[in-house]
Amino acid sequence: MSRQVNSSELVQEIHQVLLERDATCHRTCFSLQLNGVSLDHFTELRNIAGLTDGSVLKVVEG
């Protein structure tokens, strides 16, 4: 899945979008990671070191 985001969005907002999509709603316990590092839900995207245009966030179950 690909989605454009605004730099002022919180990681939690992306998490919520995934919970609401049919393709991913069955996953209820997961984290979002960038380069193997779990992202804090209350961090604004613009404050994440290493996050640039074209970065890929991974959904990691567990």
PyMOL Python script that loads the backbone (N, CA, C, O; Angstrom):
from pymol import cmd

cmd.read_pdbstr("""\
ATOM      1  N   MET A   1       0.842  -1.165   0.000  1.00  0.00           N
ATOM      2  CA  MET A   1       0.000   0.000   0.000  1.00  0.00           C
ATOM      3  C   MET A   1       0.891   1.234   0.000  1.00  0.00           C
ATOM      4  O   MET A   1       1.916   1.274   0.681  1.00  0.00           O
ATOM      5  N   SER A   2       0.505   2.205  -0.744  1.00  0.00           N
ATOM      6  CA  SER A   2       1.250   3.457  -0.824  1.00  0.00           C
ATOM      7  C   SER A   2       0.324   4.594  -0.404  1.00  0.00           C
ATOM      8  O   SER A   2      -0.856   4.612  -0.757  1.00  0.00           O
ATOM      9  N   ARG A   3       0.868   5.533   0.345  1.00  0.00           N
ATOM     10  CA  ARG A   3       0.058   6.656   0.814  1.00  0.00           C
ATOM     11  C   ARG A   3       0.941   7.875   1.000  1.00  0.00           C
ATOM     12  O   ARG A   3       2.008   7.791   1.608  1.00  0.00           O
ATOM     13  N   GLN A   4       0.495   9.007   0.477  1.00  0.00           N
ATOM     14  CA  GLN A   4       1.200  10.257   0.725  1.00  0.00           C
ATOM     15  C   GLN A   4       0.762  10.779   2.078  1.00  0.00           C
ATOM     16  O   GLN A   4      -0.401  10.654   2.461  1.00  0.00           O
ATOM     17  N   VAL A   5       1.705  11.364   2.797  1.00  0.00           N
ATOM     18  CA  VAL A   5       1.405  11.896   4.120  1.00  0.00           C
ATOM     19  C   VAL A   5       1.915  13.322   4.239  1.00  0.00           C
ATOM     20  O   VAL A   5       2.765  13.773   3.471  1.00  0.00           O
ATOM     21  N   ASN A   6       1.374  14.006   5.216  1.00  0.00           N
ATOM     22  CA  ASN A   6       1.789  15.363   5.527  1.00  0.00           C
ATOM     23  C   ASN A   6       2.813  15.284   6.656  1.00  0.00           C
ATOM     24  O   ASN A   6       2.676  14.456   7.557  1.00  0.00           O
ATOM     25  N   SER A   7       3.822  16.122   6.618  1.00  0.00           N
ATOM     26  CA  SER A   7       4.883  16.055   7.624  1.00  0.00           C
ATOM     27  C   SER A   7       4.396  16.367   9.033  1.00  0.00           C
ATOM     28  O   SER A   7       5.076  16.036  10.003  1.00  0.00           O
ATOM     29  N   SER A   8       3.229  16.997   9.165  1.00  0.00           N
ATOM     30  CA  SER A   8       2.713  17.312  10.502  1.00  0.00           C
ATOM     31  C   SER A   8       1.865  16.176  11.081  1.00  0.00           C
ATOM     32  O   SER A   8       1.411  16.267  12.222  1.00  0.00           O
ATOM     33  N   GLU A   9       1.648  15.115  10.312  1.00  0.00           N
ATOM     34  CA  GLU A   9       0.870  13.971  10.808  1.00  0.00           C
ATOM     35  C   GLU A   9       1.653  13.227  11.881  1.00  0.00           C
ATOM     36  O   GLU A   9       2.883  13.220  11.892  1.00  0.00           O
ATOM     37  N   LEU A  10       0.909  12.608  12.772  1.00  0.00           N
ATOM     38  CA  LEU A  10       1.502  11.755  13.794  1.00  0.00           C
ATOM     39  C   LEU A  10       1.576  10.323  13.271  1.00  0.00           C
ATOM     40  O   LEU A  10       0.777   9.922  12.425  1.00  0.00           O
ATOM     41  N   VAL A  11       2.527   9.567  13.774  1.00  0.00           N
ATOM     42  CA  VAL A  11       2.631   8.149  13.431  1.00  0.00           C
ATOM     43  C   VAL A  11       1.303   7.458  13.751  1.00  0.00           C
ATOM     44  O   VAL A  11       0.876   6.568  13.015  1.00  0.00           O
ATOM     45  N   GLN A  12       0.658   7.859  14.830  1.00  0.00           N
ATOM     46  CA  GLN A  12      -0.619   7.274  15.248  1.00  0.00           C
ATOM     47  C   GLN A  12      -1.688   7.411  14.158  1.00  0.00           C
ATOM     48  O   GLN A  12      -2.532   6.527  14.013  1.00  0.00           O
ATOM     49  N   GLU A  13      -1.666   8.495  13.401  1.00  0.00           N
ATOM     50  CA  GLU A  13      -2.656   8.691  12.341  1.00  0.00           C
ATOM     51  C   GLU A  13      -2.483   7.662  11.228  1.00  0.00           C
ATOM     52  O   GLU A  13      -3.472   7.182  10.674  1.00  0.00           O
ATOM     53  N   ILE A  14      -1.259   7.324  10.899  1.00  0.00           N
ATOM     54  CA  ILE A  14      -1.003   6.290   9.890  1.00  0.00           C
ATOM     55  C   ILE A  14      -1.459   4.937  10.435  1.00  0.00           C
ATOM     56  O   ILE A  14      -2.068   4.143   9.719  1.00  0.00           O
ATOM     57  N   HIS A  15      -1.163   4.689  11.689  1.00  0.00           N
ATOM     58  CA  HIS A  15      -1.590   3.456  12.358  1.00  0.00           C
ATOM     59  C   HIS A  15      -3.107   3.312  12.265  1.00  0.00           C
ATOM     60  O   HIS A  15      -3.610   2.229  11.964  1.00  0.00           O
ATOM     61  N   GLN A  16      -3.833   4.388  12.519  1.00  0.00           N
ATOM     62  CA  GLN A  16      -5.295   4.369  12.477  1.00  0.00           C
ATOM     63  C   GLN A  16      -5.814   4.094  11.066  1.00  0.00           C
ATOM     64  O   GLN A  16      -6.775   3.344  10.895  1.00  0.00           O
ATOM     65  N   VAL A  17      -5.190   4.691  10.066  1.00  0.00           N
ATOM     66  CA  VAL A  17      -5.590   4.456   8.669  1.00  0.00           C
ATOM     67  C   VAL A  17      -5.470   2.971   8.341  1.00  0.00           C
ATOM     68  O   VAL A  17      -6.348   2.406   7.689  1.00  0.00           O
ATOM     69  N   LEU A  18      -4.397   2.342   8.788  1.00  0.00           N
ATOM     70  CA  LEU A  18      -4.205   0.917   8.525  1.00  0.00           C
ATOM     71  C   LEU A  18      -5.269   0.071   9.219  1.00  0.00           C
ATOM     72  O   LEU A  18      -5.711  -0.941   8.674  1.00  0.00           O
ATOM     73  N   LEU A  19      -5.678   0.477  10.409  1.00  0.00           N
ATOM     74  CA  LEU A  19      -6.730  -0.257  11.125  1.00  0.00           C
ATOM     75  C   LEU A  19      -8.074  -0.162  10.416  1.00  0.00           C
ATOM     76  O   LEU A  19      -8.917  -1.047  10.564  1.00  0.00           O
ATOM     77  N   GLU A  20      -8.280   0.896   9.651  1.00  0.00           N
ATOM     78  CA  GLU A  20      -9.563   1.118   8.986  1.00  0.00           C
ATOM     79  C   GLU A  20      -9.635   0.565   7.565  1.00  0.00           C
ATOM     80  O   GLU A  20     -10.725   0.499   6.997  1.00  0.00           O
ATOM     81  N   ARG A  21      -8.523   0.171   6.980  1.00  0.00           N
ATOM     82  CA  ARG A  21      -8.508  -0.355   5.612  1.00  0.00           C
ATOM     83  C   ARG A  21      -8.835  -1.837   5.607  1.00  0.00           C
ATOM     84  O   ARG A  21      -8.368  -2.591   6.460  1.00  0.00           O
ATOM     85  N   ASP A  22      -9.644  -2.247   4.634  1.00  0.00           N
ATOM     86  CA  ASP A  22     -10.034  -3.654   4.525  1.00  0.00           C
ATOM     87  C   ASP A  22      -8.835  -4.585   4.414  1.00  0.00           C
ATOM     88  O   ASP A  22      -8.838  -5.670   4.995  1.00  0.00           O
ATOM     89  N   ALA A  23      -7.823  -4.176   3.684  1.00  0.00           N
ATOM     90  CA  ALA A  23      -6.665  -5.041   3.437  1.00  0.00           C
ATOM     91  C   ALA A  23      -5.798  -5.246   4.676  1.00  0.00           C
ATOM     92  O   ALA A  23      -5.038  -6.212   4.743  1.00  0.00           O
ATOM     93  N   THR A  24      -5.901  -4.356   5.650  1.00  0.00           N
ATOM     94  CA  THR A  24      -5.026  -4.450   6.818  1.00  0.00           C
ATOM     95  C   THR A  24      -5.761  -4.451   8.154  1.00  0.00           C
ATOM     96  O   THR A  24      -5.118  -4.525   9.201  1.00  0.00           O
ATOM     97  N   CYS A  25      -7.082  -4.372   8.147  1.00  0.00           N
ATOM     98  CA  CYS A  25      -7.837  -4.250   9.405  1.00  0.00           C
ATOM     99  C   CYS A  25      -7.712  -5.482  10.298  1.00  0.00           C
ATOM    100  O   CYS A  25      -7.957  -5.386  11.500  1.00  0.00           O
ATOM    101  N   HIS A  26      -7.336  -6.637   9.743  1.00  0.00           N
ATOM    102  CA  HIS A  26      -7.182  -7.851  10.549  1.00  0.00           C
ATOM    103  C   HIS A  26      -5.940  -7.796  11.433  1.00  0.00           C
ATOM    104  O   HIS A  26      -5.800  -8.585  12.368  1.00  0.00           O
ATOM    105  N   ARG A  27      -5.048  -6.869  11.134  1.00  0.00           N
ATOM    106  CA  ARG A  27      -3.845  -6.693  11.952  1.00  0.00           C
ATOM    107  C   ARG A  27      -4.158  -5.667  13.040  1.00  0.00           C
ATOM    108  O   ARG A  27      -4.383  -4.493  12.747  1.00  0.00           O
ATOM    109  N   THR A  28      -4.172  -6.110  14.273  1.00  0.00           N
ATOM    110  CA  THR A  28      -4.517  -5.189  15.357  1.00  0.00           C
ATOM    111  C   THR A  28      -3.342  -4.909  16.282  1.00  0.00           C
ATOM    112  O   THR A  28      -3.365  -3.934  17.033  1.00  0.00           O
ATOM    113  N   CYS A  29      -2.333  -5.739  16.236  1.00  0.00           N
ATOM    114  CA  CYS A  29      -1.162  -5.556  17.088  1.00  0.00           C
ATOM    115  C   CYS A  29       0.065  -5.444  16.191  1.00  0.00           C
ATOM    116  O   CYS A  29       0.653  -6.450  15.794  1.00  0.00           O
ATOM    117  N   PHE A  30       0.438  -4.215  15.882  1.00  0.00           N
ATOM    118  CA  PHE A  30       1.586  -4.003  15.002  1.00  0.00           C
ATOM    119  C   PHE A  30       2.247  -2.673  15.316  1.00  0.00           C
ATOM    120  O   PHE A  30       1.670  -1.801  15.965  1.00  0.00           O
ATOM    121  N   SER A  31       3.465  -2.548  14.839  1.00  0.00           N
ATOM    122  CA  SER A  31       4.172  -1.278  14.957  1.00  0.00           C
ATOM    123  C   SER A  31       4.610  -0.851  13.565  1.00  0.00           C
ATOM    124  O   SER A  31       4.684  -1.662  12.642  1.00  0.00           O
ATOM    125  N   LEU A  32       4.895   0.417  13.437  1.00  0.00           N
ATOM    126  CA  LEU A  32       5.452   0.947  12.199  1.00  0.00           C
ATOM    127  C   LEU A  32       6.935   1.172  12.428  1.00  0.00           C
ATOM    128  O   LEU A  32       7.343   1.720  13.452  1.00  0.00           O
ATOM    129  N   GLN A  33       7.742   0.738  11.458  1.00  0.00           N
ATOM    130  CA  GLN A  33       9.187   0.861  11.598  1.00  0.00           C
ATOM    131  C   GLN A  33       9.795   1.551  10.391  1.00  0.00           C
ATOM    132  O   GLN A  33       9.307   1.435   9.266  1.00  0.00           O
ATOM    133  N   LEU A  34      10.866   2.267  10.655  1.00  0.00           N
ATOM    134  CA  LEU A  34      11.689   2.872   9.611  1.00  0.00           C
ATOM    135  C   LEU A  34      13.108   2.393   9.839  1.00  0.00           C
ATOM    136  O   LEU A  34      13.687   2.631  10.899  1.00  0.00           O
ATOM    137  N   ASN A  35      13.667   1.720   8.849  1.00  0.00           N
ATOM    138  CA  ASN A  35      15.032   1.191   8.942  1.00  0.00           C
ATOM    139  C   ASN A  35      15.233   0.326  10.187  1.00  0.00           C
ATOM    140  O   ASN A  35      16.277   0.391  10.836  1.00  0.00           O
ATOM    141  N   GLY A  36      14.218  -0.486  10.512  1.00  0.00           N
ATOM    142  CA  GLY A  36      14.325  -1.413  11.634  1.00  0.00           C
ATOM    143  C   GLY A  36      14.066  -0.811  13.003  1.00  0.00           C
ATOM    144  O   GLY A  36      14.191  -1.505  14.013  1.00  0.00           O
ATOM    145  N   VAL A  37      13.710   0.462  13.058  1.00  0.00           N
ATOM    146  CA  VAL A  37      13.459   1.137  14.335  1.00  0.00           C
ATOM    147  C   VAL A  37      11.965   1.412  14.471  1.00  0.00           C
ATOM    148  O   VAL A  37      11.363   2.033  13.595  1.00  0.00           O
ATOM    149  N   SER A  38      11.364   0.948  15.573  1.00  0.00           N
ATOM    150  CA  SER A  38       9.942   1.199  15.820  1.00  0.00           C
ATOM    151  C   SER A  38       9.712   2.679  16.075  1.00  0.00           C
ATOM    152  O   SER A  38      10.499   3.341  16.752  1.00  0.00           O
ATOM    153  N   LEU A  39       8.611   3.187  15.515  1.00  0.00           N
ATOM    154  CA  LEU A  39       8.289   4.604  15.644  1.00  0.00           C
ATOM    155  C   LEU A  39       7.285   4.823  16.764  1.00  0.00           C
ATOM    156  O   LEU A  39       6.330   4.061  16.907  1.00  0.00           O
ATOM    157  N   ASP A  40       7.501   5.858  17.550  1.00  0.00           N
ATOM    158  CA  ASP A  40       6.596   6.230  18.630  1.00  0.00           C
ATOM    159  C   ASP A  40       5.315   6.796  18.041  1.00  0.00           C
ATOM    160  O   ASP A  40       5.366   7.603  17.113  1.00  0.00           O
ATOM    161  N   HIS A  41       4.176   6.388  18.562  1.00  0.00           N
ATOM    162  CA  HIS A  41       2.871   6.796  18.029  1.00  0.00           C
ATOM    163  C   HIS A  41       2.631   8.297  18.077  1.00  0.00           C
ATOM    164  O   HIS A  41       1.877   8.828  17.262  1.00  0.00           O
ATOM    165  N   PHE A  42       3.256   8.982  19.012  1.00  0.00           N
ATOM    166  CA  PHE A  42       2.958  10.396  19.211  1.00  0.00           C
ATOM    167  C   PHE A  42       4.001  11.324  18.601  1.00  0.00           C
ATOM    168  O   PHE A  42       4.048  12.510  18.927  1.00  0.00           O
ATOM    169  N   THR A  43       4.835  10.788  17.719  1.00  0.00           N
ATOM    170  CA  THR A  43       5.855  11.580  17.044  1.00  0.00           C
ATOM    171  C   THR A  43       5.318  12.110  15.726  1.00  0.00           C
ATOM    172  O   THR A  43       4.706  11.374  14.952  1.00  0.00           O
ATOM    173  N   GLU A  44       5.551  13.396  15.474  1.00  0.00           N
ATOM    174  CA  GLU A  44       5.204  13.958  14.169  1.00  0.00           C
ATOM    175  C   GLU A  44       6.209  13.438  13.155  1.00  0.00           C
ATOM    176  O   GLU A  44       7.391  13.283  13.459  1.00  0.00           O
ATOM    177  N   LEU A  45       5.729  13.169  11.951  1.00  0.00           N
ATOM    178  CA  LEU A  45       6.596  12.603  10.919  1.00  0.00           C
ATOM    179  C   LEU A  45       7.810  13.482  10.658  1.00  0.00           C
ATOM    180  O   LEU A  45       8.900  12.962  10.417  1.00  0.00           O
ATOM    181  N   ARG A  46       7.648  14.803  10.699  1.00  0.00           N
ATOM    182  CA  ARG A  46       8.768  15.704  10.412  1.00  0.00           C
ATOM    183  C   ARG A  46       9.891  15.598  11.443  1.00  0.00           C
ATOM    184  O   ARG A  46      11.004  16.058  11.191  1.00  0.00           O
ATOM    185  N   ASN A  47       9.612  15.001  12.594  1.00  0.00           N
ATOM    186  CA  ASN A  47      10.618  14.873  13.651  1.00  0.00           C
ATOM    187  C   ASN A  47      11.332  13.526  13.651  1.00  0.00           C
ATOM    188  O   ASN A  47      12.109  13.237  14.562  1.00  0.00           O
ATOM    189  N   ILE A  48      11.079  12.706  12.647  1.00  0.00           N
ATOM    190  CA  ILE A  48      11.710  11.387  12.574  1.00  0.00           C
ATOM    191  C   ILE A  48      12.985  11.488  11.738  1.00  0.00           C
ATOM    192  O   ILE A  48      12.946  11.773  10.541  1.00  0.00           O
ATOM    193  N   ALA A  49      14.103  11.248  12.398  1.00  0.00           N
ATOM    194  CA  ALA A  49      15.399  11.305  11.718  1.00  0.00           C
ATOM    195  C   ALA A  49      15.459  10.236  10.636  1.00  0.00           C
ATOM    196  O   ALA A  49      15.108   9.080  10.875  1.00  0.00           O
ATOM    197  N   GLY A  50      15.899  10.620   9.459  1.00  0.00           N
ATOM    198  CA  GLY A  50      16.057   9.677   8.356  1.00  0.00           C
ATOM    199  C   GLY A  50      14.833   9.507   7.483  1.00  0.00           C
ATOM    200  O   GLY A  50      14.901   8.834   6.455  1.00  0.00           O
ATOM    201  N   LEU A  51      13.712  10.100   7.868  1.00  0.00           N
ATOM    202  CA  LEU A  51      12.491  10.002   7.063  1.00  0.00           C
ATOM    203  C   LEU A  51      12.532  11.071   5.981  1.00  0.00           C
ATOM    204  O   LEU A  51      12.555  12.266   6.275  1.00  0.00           O
ATOM    205  N   THR A  52      12.542  10.632   4.731  1.00  0.00           N
ATOM    206  CA  THR A  52      12.619  11.545   3.591  1.00  0.00           C
ATOM    207  C   THR A  52      11.570  11.155   2.558  1.00  0.00           C
ATOM    208  O   THR A  52      10.906  10.128   2.698  1.00  0.00           O
ATOM    209  N   ASP A  53      11.422  11.973   1.526  1.00  0.00           N
ATOM    210  CA  ASP A  53      10.521  11.618   0.428  1.00  0.00           C
ATOM    211  C   ASP A  53      10.912  10.249  -0.106  1.00  0.00           C
ATOM    212  O   ASP A  53      12.084   9.989  -0.378  1.00  0.00           O
ATOM    213  N   GLY A  54       9.936   9.391  -0.252  1.00  0.00           N
ATOM    214  CA  GLY A  54      10.186   8.055  -0.777  1.00  0.00           C
ATOM    215  C   GLY A  54      10.538   7.020   0.276  1.00  0.00           C
ATOM    216  O   GLY A  54      10.736   5.851  -0.054  1.00  0.00           O
ATOM    217  N   SER A  55      10.620   7.425   1.538  1.00  0.00           N
ATOM    218  CA  SER A  55      10.904   6.459   2.603  1.00  0.00           C
ATOM    219  C   SER A  55       9.765   5.450   2.699  1.00  0.00           C
ATOM    220  O   SER A  55       8.617   5.755   2.377  1.00  0.00           O
ATOM    221  N   VAL A  56      10.100   4.260   3.140  1.00  0.00           N
ATOM    222  CA  VAL A  56       9.113   3.193   3.290  1.00  0.00           C
ATOM    223  C   VAL A  56       9.015   2.826   4.765  1.00  0.00           C
ATOM    224  O   VAL A  56      10.008   2.486   5.408  1.00  0.00           O
ATOM    225  N   LEU A  57       7.793   2.905   5.281  1.00  0.00           N
ATOM    226  CA  LEU A  57       7.535   2.447   6.645  1.00  0.00           C
ATOM    227  C   LEU A  57       7.050   1.009   6.563  1.00  0.00           C
ATOM    228  O   LEU A  57       6.208   0.681   5.728  1.00  0.00           O
ATOM    229  N   LYS A  58       7.574   0.158   7.421  1.00  0.00           N
ATOM    230  CA  LYS A  58       7.175  -1.247   7.428  1.00  0.00           C
ATOM    231  C   LYS A  58       6.222  -1.514   8.578  1.00  0.00           C
ATOM    232  O   LYS A  58       6.382  -0.989   9.680  1.00  0.00           O
ATOM    233  N   VAL A  59       5.224  -2.347   8.293  1.00  0.00           N
ATOM    234  CA  VAL A  59       4.292  -2.809   9.311  1.00  0.00           C
ATOM    235  C   VAL A  59       4.865  -4.105   9.873  1.00  0.00           C
ATOM    236  O   VAL A  59       5.061  -5.078   9.145  1.00  0.00           O
ATOM    237  N   VAL A  60       5.129  -4.104  11.181  1.00  0.00           N
ATOM    238  CA  VAL A  60       5.703  -5.277  11.831  1.00  0.00           C
ATOM    239  C   VAL A  60       4.720  -5.763  12.889  1.00  0.00           C
ATOM    240  O   VAL A  60       4.404  -5.048  13.840  1.00  0.00           O
ATOM    241  N   GLU A  61       4.241  -6.993  12.706  1.00  0.00           N
ATOM    242  CA  GLU A  61       3.266  -7.551  13.641  1.00  0.00           C
ATOM    243  C   GLU A  61       3.950  -7.979  14.932  1.00  0.00           C
ATOM    244  O   GLU A  61       5.113  -8.381  14.960  1.00  0.00           O
ATOM    245  N   GLY A  62       3.161  -7.869  15.998  1.00  0.00           N
ATOM    246  CA  GLY A  62       3.681  -8.354  17.269  1.00  0.00           C
ATOM    247  C   GLY A  62       3.706  -7.361  18.356  1.00  0.00           C
ATOM    248  O   GLY A  62       4.128  -7.675  19.469  1.00  0.00           O
TER     249      GLY A  62
END
""", "prot")
cmd.dss("prot")
cmd.show_as("cartoon", "prot")
cmd.util.cbc("prot")
cmd.orient("prot")
